Amino acid sequence: MNLFYYLATCDTCQRIMNDLNLPESIQKREIKSEPLTGEELESLYALSGSYEALFSKRARLYKERNLKEANLQEEDFKRMLLEHYTFLKRPVLVYNGTIFIGNSKKNVEAAYNALHHSK
């Protein structure tokens, strides 16, 4: 299934969603109103290869909990991703079995190319 995970209150997510010009075939999923399930996280993990790759170290809770000083392991990242939506690095696009995580210019360009030049 092709999915776009985003946060409605995130201006960057909204801009990227517009820039990508997402086809109707891609299901949009707002992660605050509909948090990730364990099964969905496992699916994202299978595509990304690590929970840390899906984890946002820019999240407000990351700073508030002083997690930079902690020696976090994959299970810690997994637990926190399921605990609170803000820990998911966003947006996340899953398209034709490929995952695009985050908002770096390079990542957004790769996602755009996959969406609009893979036909």
N, C-alpha and C positions, 0 to 999 in steps of 0.2 A: 504494500500500500504506500502511496506517495503522500507524505505529510509535511506540513510546515508548522513547527512549534514556535510560538511567539508570545510576547506579553503585550496586551493591548495598551497599557500605559507607557510603553517604551517607544519614544520617538524614533530611535534608531531602527527598531523592529518594523515600525510602520513605514519608514523611508525605504528600507530594504525590500519590504513586501511590494511596495509600489515600483521600485527599481527593477525587481525581478519579473514583474508583470506575470504573476503566477497563473498558469492555465487552470481552467475550471476543474480539471481532473485531480488537482492537488487539494487534499483536505486540509483546512486550516484549523489549528488547535490552540486555543488560548489557555496557557498553562496556569494562570491564577484561578480562573473559574473552573477549570477541569485539569487538576494536577496529574502528573505522570503516574501510571500504575507500575507495579513491580514488573509486570510482563512487558510493558512498553520500554521501561528502562533496560531490561535484559536485551530487548531487540536493538536498542540504540547502542548498547555496549558491544553486541556482536558485530555491528558495523564499524564502530569507532576503535575497538580494541582496548579501550580503558575507560574507567569511570572518571579518571582525572581529566581526560580530554573533553568530557562533557561538563566539567565543573567550572563555574565562574569564580575566579579568585578576586574579581572586582565587586562581588556582592557585598552589600552593606553588612549582612550578618557575618560574613567572613572576617571583616575588619572588627566588628563589635565583639566577636568571640575570640579575637586575637589568634586566629587559626594559622597565621603566617608562622608563628613560633612553634606550632604543633608539628609532630612528625606523622603526617597523615598517610594512611595506607589506602589501598583500593577499597576495602570494606568501609572505611570511614567516608570516602567520597560517595559510595553507593548509599549509605545510610542517610547522609545529608541531602543527597539529591531527592530521595524519597520523602524526607522530612519537610522540605520547604522549596517551593517553586523558584525562589530567587537564586538558588544555587545552580540552576541549569544555565550554562553558557548559551546565549541566544543571539539570533534565532537559530533554529536547527531545521534544516531541510533534508528530508529523506526522499530521494528521487531515483527510481529505477535501480534500487539496491546500493546506491551510493549515498553517503552522509556528508553534509556540509555543516560545519559547526562554527558559530560565531559570526562576528561582523567585520572581520578584516577585509580590506579591499580585495586582496588576492582570492579569498574564499568566496566573496560575493560574486566576483567575476567568473570564477570556476562554476558556481551554481548557475549563473545566468547562461553561460556557454552550454552547460549540460541541458538546461531547460529549452533553449532556443536553437541549438545547433546539433541536436542528437537525432533529428528526424531523418 
